[in-house]
């Protein structure tokens, strides 16, 4: 049960990181989202944490 919850948390973190990372490269009105500090602040905070996310599909021993 706990392992399942941990895996779900890892998956959600992975998805959030992927979404924010790709969203940062989108263009809004010819400007990258990186030009808007409020949108990118959370991305930079996440990168500074340097979280290592394991492969969620790995078999748990």
Buried (B, 14 or more C-beta within 10 A) or exposed (E): EEEEEEBEEBEEBBEEBEEBEEEBEEEEEEEEBEEEEEBBEEBEEBEEEEEEEEEBEEEEE
